[in-house]
Amino acid sequence: MRSLLFVPGDSPKKQQKGLESGADALILDLEDSVALDAKPQAREIALAFLKAAHALPRRPRLIVRVNALSTGLTQADLDAVMQGAPDAIMLPKSEGGIDVGHLAARIAVREAENDLPDGATKIIPIATETGKGIFGLGSYAGASHRLDGLTWGAEDLSADLGAEANRLSDGSYADPYRLARSLTLFAAAAAQVDAIDTVFTNFRDDAGFRAECIAARRDGFTGKMAIHPAQVAAANEVFSPAPAELTKAEAIIALFAANPGLGVIGLDGEMLDRPHLVRAQRLKARADKLIE
């Protein structure tokens, strides 16, 4: 997924705009964008949207961000939205693999209750929204077969830390948040799932958003969350393999396949070894997913 667009769970108008945005995935938000007294209605609206979207000939992946396990609201969220067969549940303020296991058990019950295939509903934790969550990043590997990606957050983390801001005057992240970002990459690699970059809150700063997308792809993230439909096109463009990159990746894969006994191979004057092959295979896999 190159672009994952947040849409409020209680806004049919914004949900429709999300469908028209070209995003690879829509995140129906039942957490921060919905006031406490509006959550029951938001669950009903989100469920109606899920059911309607499933009837479309083509649709984005449908993800629901439920409320954190510590709120006591997660059960009611799942009771409602699991009737609409979401593709994944996004877990905010996750503090490690134990939280994923707890959520997975609750999802399994509701898959059975709604005649959904076992394991069909994936989990994407937001893994750095609390200080405790930072120390749980190494526990996601092997936590659940439902784990489908890891993402990170800086806004809630800054609140948990009591920080005055999470960015410096030049717009770059301060050190605690750069660390959280990097550790999320390592955690995703350890768990062998996609790493998804966090939101860029200034949706009017197109250049800043694009720059963060470019930096994220360079470092190993496979996509970025968006808070406005205007951000989707840039994310899709940046995280899509360029034709020349894909051609080179396919050439590297073919060359190693034709020479299985060699550890180092030359291509166009460049010496290539195992890490080059792994990067080529990953790029090809991402490109193939976009065709599906």
C-alpha positions in Angstrom: 0.0 0.0 0.0 1.5 3.3 -1.1 -1.2 5.6 0.3 -3.4 5.1 3.3 -5.9 7.9 3.7 -7.6 8.6 7.0 -11.3 9.5 6.8 -13.5 10.2 9.9 -15.8 7.3 10.8 -18.7 9.6 11.2 -18.5 11.5 7.9 -20.2 9.8 4.9 -19.2 12.8 2.8 -15.5 12.5 3.5 -15.7 8.7 3.1 -17.1 9.2 -0.4 -14.3 11.6 -1.2 -11.8 9.1 0.1 -13.2 6.5 -2.4 -12.6 9.0 -5.2 -9.1 10.0 -4.0 -7.2 7.1 -5.6 -5.8 5.9 -2.2 -4.7 2.3 -2.0 -6.4 2.1 1.4 -8.9 4.0 3.4 -8.6 4.1 7.2 -12.1 4.6 8.8 -11.2 6.4 12.0 -13.2 5.7 15.1 -10.6 7.1 17.4 -9.2 10.7 17.5 -11.4 12.2 14.8 -14.6 11.2 16.5 -15.9 12.7 19.8 -16.8 10.4 22.6 -20.5 10.9 22.4 -20.5 10.5 18.6 -18.8 7.1 18.6 -21.9 5.0 18.6 -23.2 6.7 15.5 -19.8 6.6 13.9 -19.7 2.8 14.3 -23.1 2.6 12.4 -21.9 5.0 9.7 -18.6 3.1 9.3 -20.4 -0.2 9.1 -22.8 1.1 6.4 -19.8 2.4 4.4 -18.0 -1.0 4.7 -21.0 -2.9 3.3 -21.5 -0.4 0.5 -17.8 -0.4 -0.5 -17.7 -4.2 -0.7 -20.3 -4.1 -3.4 -18.1 -1.9 -5.7 -16.4 -3.5 -8.7 -13.1 -1.9 -7.5 -12.3 -0.6 -4.1 -9.4 0.3 -1.9 -8.4 -1.8 1.1 -10.7 -1.0 4.0 -9.1 -0.5 7.4 -10.8 0.6 10.6 -8.8 2.4 13.3 -10.5 1.3 16.5 -10.1 2.9 19.9 -7.1 1.8 22.0 -7.4 -1.4 24.1 -7.0 0.7 27.3 -10.2 2.8 26.6 -12.7 0.0 27.0 -14.3 1.0 23.7 -12.5 -1.6 21.4 -15.1 -4.3 22.0 -18.0 -2.2 20.9 -16.0 -1.0 17.9 -15.3 -4.5 16.8 -18.9 -5.7 17.5 -20.1 -3.1 14.9 -17.4 -3.0 12.2 -16.6 -6.7 12.0 -20.1 -7.2 10.5 -18.8 -5.2 7.5 -15.7 -7.5 6.9 -12.9 -4.9 7.1 -9.6 -5.9 5.5 -7.7 -4.8 8.6 -8.0 -3.3 12.0 -5.5 -0.5 12.9 -4.6 -0.6 16.6 -3.6 2.8 18.1 -1.4 3.1 21.1 -0.2 -0.4 20.7 2.5 -1.3 23.2 3.8 -4.6 21.8 3.1 -8.0 20.5 0.9 -8.8 23.5 -1.6 -6.2 22.5 -1.7 -7.6 19.0 -2.3 -11.0 20.4 -5.2 -9.7 22.5 -6.7 -7.9 19.5 -6.3 -11.0 17.3 -8.2 -13.2 19.8 -11.1 -10.7 19.8 -11.1 -10.5 16.0 -11.1 -14.3 15.7 -14.3 -14.5 17.8 -16.0 -12.0 15.6 -14.9 -13.6 12.4 -16.6 -16.8 13.5 -19.7 -14.9 14.6 -20.0 -13.2 11.2 -19.0 -16.2 9.0 -15.8 -14.6 7.9 -12.8 -16.7 6.9 -10.4 -17.3 9.8 -7.5 -15.0 9.6 -8.9 -12.8 6.9 -8.8 -9.6 9.0 -5.3 -8.3 9.4 -3.8 -6.0 12.1 -1.7 -2.9 11.7 -0.5 -1.4 15.0 0.5 2.2 15.5 3.5 1.2 17.5 5.1 4.3 19.0 2.4 6.5 20.4 3.5 5.9 24.0 6.9 5.8 25.7 6.0 2.2 26.8 5.3 1.3 23.2 8.9 2.2 22.2 10.2 -0.6 24.4 7.7 -3.1 22.9 8.9 -2.7 19.3 11.0 -5.9 19.4 8.0 -8.0 20.4 6.0 -7.8 17.2 7.9 -10.5 15.4 5.8 -13.7 15.6 3.1 -12.1 17.6 0.3 -13.1 15.2 -0.3 -14.3 11.7 -2.6 -11.3 11.3 0.2 -8.8 11.6 0.2 -7.0 8.2 2.4 -3.9 8.8 3.7 -1.5 11.4 3.4 2.2 11.5 4.4 4.9 13.9 3.0 8.1 15.4 4.6 11.3 16.6 1.6 13.4 17.8 0.4 11.1 20.6 4.0 10.3 21.5 4.8 14.0 22.1 1.8 14.3 24.3 2.9 11.2 26.3 6.4 12.6 26.7 5.1 16.0 27.7 7.0 17.6 24.9 6.4 21.1 23.7 6.7 20.1 20.0 7.8 17.1 18.0 9.4 19.1 15.1 12.3 21.5 15.0 12.0 25.0 13.5 13.2 23.7 10.0 10.3 21.2 10.0 12.4 18.1 10.7 11.6 15.8 13.6 13.3 16.2 16.9 15.6 13.4 18.1 13.0 11.3 20.1 10.7 11.1 17.1 13.5 10.3 14.6 14.4 7.4 17.0 10.8 6.2 17.0 10.7 6.3 13.2 13.9 4.3 12.9 13.0 1.7 15.4 9.7 1.2 13.6 11.7 0.3 10.5 13.8 -2.2 12.4 10.7 -3.7 14.1 8.9 -4.1 10.7 12.0 -5.7 9.2 12.3 -8.1 12.2 8.6 -9.0 11.8 8.9 -9.3 8.0 6.0 -6.9 7.4 5.7 -3.5 5.6 6.8 -0.4 7.4 4.3 2.5 6.8 5.4 6.1 7.5 3.3 8.4 9.7 1.1 11.3 8.7 2.3 14.8 7.7 -0.2 17.1 9.4 0.3 20.3 7.3 -1.8 19.2 4.3 -1.2 22.5 2.6 2.5 22.0 2.4 2.8 19.8 -0.7 6.6 20.1 -1.0 7.0 19.1 2.6 4.8 16.1 2.2 6.6 15.0 -0.9 10.0 15.4 0.7 8.9 13.1 3.6 7.6 10.5 1.1 10.9 10.5 -0.7 12.9 10.2 2.5 10.6 7.4 3.7 10.9 5.4 0.6 14.7 5.9 0.6 14.9 4.5 4.1 12.7 1.5 3.5 9.1 2.5 4.2 6.7 1.1 1.6 3.9 3.7 2.0 2.6 6.7 3.9 -0.5 7.6 5.8 -2.4 10.7 4.6 -4.9 13.0 6.3 -6.2 14.8 3.2 -7.1 13.5 -0.3 -4.7 16.1 -1.8 -1.8 14.1 -0.4 -2.7 10.8 -2.1 -1.3 11.5 -5.6 2.1 12.4 -4.3 2.3 9.3 -2.1 1.2 7.0 -5.0 3.8 8.5 -7.3 6.7 8.4 -4.9 6.1 4.9 -3.7 5.5 3.4 -7.1 8.6 1.8 -8.7 9.7 3.7 -11.8 9.8 1.7 -15.0 13.6 1.9 -15.2 13.9 0.7 -11.6 11.6 -2.2 -12.2 13.4 -3.1 -15.4 16.7 -3.2 -13.6 15.3 -5.2 -10.7 13.9 -7.8 -13.1 17.3 -8.0 -14.8 19.1 -8.5 -11.5 16.6 -11.3 -10.5 17.0 -13.0 -13.8 20.8 -12.8 -13.7 21.0 -14.4 -10.3 18.5 -17.1 -11.3 20.6 -17.9 -14.4 23.8 -18.1 -12.2 22.7 -19.8 -8.9 26.3 -20.8 -8.0 27.6 -17.2 -8.1 27.6 -14.9 -5.1 28.7 -11.8 -7.0 27.6 -10.9 -10.5 28.4 -8.0 -12.8 25.7 -5.9 -14.5 26.3 -2.8 -16.6 29.7 -2.3 -14.9 28.3 -2.7 -11.3 29.2 -5.5 -9.0 26.1 -7.0 -7.4 25.8 -9.4 -4.5 23.1 -10.8 -2.3 21.7 -7.6 -0.8 21.2 -6.2 -4.3 19.1 -9.3 -5.1 17.0 -9.0 -2.0 16.3 -5.3 -2.7 15.4 -6.2 -6.3 13.0 -9.0 -5.2 11.3 -6.6 -2.7 10.8 -3.9 -5.3 9.4 -6.5 -7.8 7.0 -7.8 -5.1 5.7 -4.3 -4.4 5.2 -3.7 -8.1 3.3 -6.9 -8.4 1.0 -6.0 -5.6 0.0 -2.8 -7.4 -1.1 -4.8 -10.4 -3.4 -7.1 -8.3 
